[in-house]
Amino acid sequence: MTDIHPDQRVAVLADSQNLYHSAQSVYSRNIDYSALLDKAVQDRRLVRAIAYVIRAESPEEERFFEALYDIGFETKIKDIKTFPDGTKKADWDVGMSLDAVTLASHVDVVVLCTGDGDFSRLCSHLRHEGVRVEAMSFESSTSEDLLESVDSFIDLGAREDTFLL
């Protein structure tokens, strides 16, 4: 696999739910999405940046969605589902994977901003297709399977002052 160089076309896919819960549980802080996007792109050519978010009807979420847009992220929003037993579920694993596979022929690098091990199979597929796969998340809450399946990993927890608000 190639290293980073300025001609690479990059797609950044951010699993906002995963990042939020990791940042909150470990640091009780929020992600600095501007710093996240800057580091993910690293002076390469950004093709698309997508943040996958969940609408949970909290008062500040519309401001958050607008802030993501202002930073440069396209937002894909899914409503949280509440089941009859009261449990709630909302995740973007399938949507992120489909977007990554669709974008693979248009980019050289996919940066997955998540620690979710469910994406390890996607990473193997993308790498088989000749796409460099990078991940960014908090190593303390990142799946070993994901770490083993990417070309490079950036631990957001190693640079709290950069990546946390």
C-alpha positions in Angstrom: 0.0 0.0 0.0 1.1 3.5 -0.7 1.9 6.1 1.9 0.4 9.5 2.1 1.0 11.9 -0.8 -0.8 15.1 -2.0 -2.3 13.6 -5.1 -4.4 11.1 -3.1 -8.2 11.5 -3.3 -9.7 11.0 0.1 -13.2 10.2 1.5 -13.8 10.8 5.2 -16.6 8.8 6.8 -17.3 9.7 10.4 -19.4 7.5 12.6 -20.6 10.3 14.9 -22.4 8.1 17.3 -19.4 5.9 17.9 -17.1 8.9 18.3 -19.5 10.7 20.6 -19.9 7.8 23.0 -16.2 7.1 23.1 -15.3 10.8 23.8 -18.0 11.1 26.4 -17.4 7.9 28.3 -13.6 8.3 28.5 -13.1 12.1 28.5 -16.6 13.7 29.1 -15.8 15.9 26.2 -16.9 16.4 22.6 -15.1 15.8 19.3 -13.5 18.7 17.4 -14.7 17.8 14.0 -12.8 20.6 12.3 -9.5 19.2 13.6 -10.7 15.6 12.8 -11.3 16.5 9.2 -8.0 18.4 8.8 -6.0 15.5 10.1 -8.0 13.0 8.1 -7.3 14.9 4.9 -3.7 15.8 5.7 -3.3 18.2 2.7 -4.6 15.6 0.3 -7.6 16.1 -2.1 -10.9 15.8 -0.2 -13.5 14.2 -2.4 -16.2 13.7 0.2 -16.6 14.0 3.9 -19.7 12.5 5.4 -20.8 12.5 9.0 -23.4 9.9 9.9 -25.6 11.2 12.7 -28.6 10.1 14.7 -31.6 12.4 15.3 -32.6 11.8 19.0 -34.7 15.0 19.4 -32.3 16.7 21.7 -32.3 20.5 21.6 -28.8 21.2 20.5 -28.6 18.6 17.7 -29.7 20.9 14.9 -26.9 23.3 15.8 -24.5 20.4 15.8 -25.7 19.2 12.3 -25.3 22.8 11.0 -21.8 23.0 12.5 -20.8 19.8 10.8 -22.0 21.2 7.5 -20.1 24.5 8.0 -16.9 22.5 8.7 -17.3 20.7 5.4 -19.2 17.5 6.3 -22.2 16.3 4.4 -24.6 15.0 7.1 -26.6 11.8 6.7 -29.3 11.8 9.4 -31.2 8.7 10.7 -34.0 8.9 13.3 -33.5 6.8 16.4 -35.9 3.8 16.6 -37.7 3.0 19.8 -38.9 -0.6 20.1 -42.0 -1.8 22.0 -39.9 -3.0 24.9 -38.4 0.5 25.2 -35.0 -0.3 23.8 -33.6 2.2 21.2 -31.4 1.5 18.2 -29.8 3.5 15.5 -26.6 2.8 13.7 -25.2 3.6 10.3 -23.0 0.5 9.8 -24.7 -0.6 6.6 -25.0 2.9 5.2 -21.4 3.8 5.9 -20.3 0.5 4.4 -22.4 1.0 1.2 -21.0 4.5 0.8 -17.4 3.3 1.3 -17.9 0.6 -1.3 -19.6 3.1 -3.7 -16.8 5.7 -3.3 -14.0 3.1 -3.6 -13.7 3.6 -7.3 -13.5 7.4 -7.0 -10.9 7.7 -4.2 -7.5 6.4 -3.2 -8.0 6.6 0.5 -11.0 6.0 2.8 -10.7 7.4 6.3 -13.1 5.7 8.7 -13.6 7.7 11.9 -14.9 5.0 14.1 -13.6 2.3 16.5 -16.3 -0.2 15.6 -15.0 -3.6 14.8 -18.0 -4.3 12.5 -16.0 -2.4 9.8 -13.1 -4.7 9.7 -14.6 -6.8 6.9 -15.2 -3.6 5.0 -11.5 -2.6 5.4 -10.4 -6.0 4.0 -12.7 -5.5 1.0 -11.5 -1.9 0.3 -7.9 -2.9 0.6 -8.4 -5.8 -1.8 -9.9 -3.2 -4.2 -6.6 -1.2 -3.9 -8.0 1.5 -1.6 -5.8 2.6 1.3 -7.9 2.5 4.6 -7.1 4.7 7.5 -8.9 4.8 10.8 -9.2 7.5 13.5 -10.7 6.9 16.9 -9.8 6.5 20.5 -7.5 3.4 20.8 -8.9 2.6 24.2 -12.3 1.9 22.8 -11.3 0.7 19.3 -11.8 -2.9 18.3 -8.7 -5.0 17.9 -10.2 -6.4 14.7 -10.4 -2.9 13.2 -6.9 -2.0 14.2 -5.6 -5.1 12.5 -7.5 -4.4 9.3 -6.4 -0.8 8.4 -3.3 0.5 6.8 -2.8 3.2 9.4 -4.5 4.3 12.6 -4.6 7.7 14.4 -5.4 7.5 18.2 -7.5 10.6 19.0 -6.8 10.0 22.6 -3.1 10.5 22.2 -3.8 14.1 21.2 -6.7 15.2 23.4 -5.9 18.9 23.1 -6.2 18.6 19.3 -9.2 16.4 18.9 -11.4 17.2 21.9 -13.3 20.3 22.7 
